């Protein structure tokens, strides 16, 4: 089994249209909207062609009073087919810990 270490925390962002975000008429977004960081780890078992995604935690989710969410859920989709999808349980707070794992099958390297 091939195991990778936890990946670097990457910045997540949204652009107009995602999650229902809209801008005033005629206004062009100058930059993506920051919406927190996701810590995730991956394990790939080549012989079984299985990829396991471990959702560790989310940091820096904007508070609801500044346009963010009071509850957070992570959704993960395997591209390009988009047929294998998973989502975490909903967690409260700006820095929720998930510690949930999802298995994607029939994944070629």
C-alpha positions in Angstrom: 0.0 0.0 0.0 1.3 3.4 -1.0 0.9 6.0 1.7 1.5 9.7 1.3 1.9 12.2 4.2 -0.7 14.8 4.8 -0.8 17.3 2.0 -0.1 20.9 2.6 -3.2 22.9 3.6 -4.4 24.6 0.4 -6.4 27.8 0.2 -10.0 27.2 -1.0 -11.8 29.9 -2.8 -15.1 30.6 -4.5 -15.8 32.6 -7.6 -19.1 34.2 -8.6 -21.8 31.6 -9.2 -20.5 29.0 -6.9 -22.7 28.2 -3.9 -25.1 30.9 -5.0 -22.6 33.8 -4.6 -23.6 36.7 -6.8 -22.3 40.2 -7.4 -24.1 43.4 -8.1 -25.2 43.8 -11.7 -22.3 44.8 -14.0 -19.7 44.2 -11.3 -16.8 41.9 -12.3 -15.1 40.0 -9.5 -11.5 41.3 -8.9 -10.3 38.1 -7.1 -11.7 34.9 -5.7 -13.4 35.0 -2.3 -11.4 33.2 0.4 -13.4 30.6 2.3 -10.9 28.7 4.4 -8.4 25.9 4.2 -8.8 22.1 4.0 -6.4 19.6 5.4 -6.7 16.2 3.6 -4.6 13.1 3.2 -4.7 10.4 0.5 -3.8 6.7 0.4 -3.7 4.8 -2.9 -3.7 1.0 -3.0 -2.5 0.2 -6.6 -3.2 -3.6 -6.4 -6.8 -2.9 -5.4 -7.1 0.3 -7.4 -8.6 2.1 -4.4 -8.0 5.7 -3.4 -8.9 6.7 0.2 -9.4 10.4 1.0 -9.0 11.3 4.6 -10.8 14.6 5.4 -9.0 15.9 8.5 -10.1 19.4 9.3 -11.1 22.8 7.9 -9.7 26.0 9.2 -10.7 29.6 8.8 -14.3 29.2 7.6 -15.8 32.7 7.5 -18.4 33.3 10.2 -22.1 33.5 9.2 -22.3 37.2 10.2 -19.7 38.1 7.5 -21.3 36.1 4.7 -20.0 32.6 5.6 -21.6 29.6 7.1 -22.2 28.5 10.7 -22.1 24.8 9.6 -19.5 23.2 7.3 -19.7 20.1 5.1 -17.0 18.9 2.7 -18.0 17.4 -0.6 -15.5 15.4 -2.6 -16.0 14.2 -6.2 -13.7 12.0 -8.3 -13.0 13.6 -11.7 -13.4 13.3 -14.7 -16.5 11.0 -14.5 -18.0 12.7 -11.4 -19.8 9.4 -10.6 -18.1 8.7 -7.3 -19.1 11.3 -4.7 -19.0 11.6 -1.0 -19.7 14.2 1.7 -18.9 14.6 5.3 -21.3 15.1 8.2 -22.2 18.7 8.8 -20.0 20.2 11.6 -20.4 23.6 13.4 -17.8 26.3 13.8 -15.0 28.1 12.0 -12.4 25.3 12.4 -14.3 22.0 12.4 -12.5 18.7 12.7 -13.9 15.9 10.6 -11.6 12.8 10.8 -13.7 11.0 8.1 -12.4 8.8 5.3 -13.9 7.9 1.9 -13.0 5.2 -0.5 -13.0 5.6 -4.3 -12.9 2.3 -6.2 -11.6 1.4 -9.7 -9.1 4.3 -9.7 -6.3 4.0 -12.2 -3.0 5.7 -11.4 
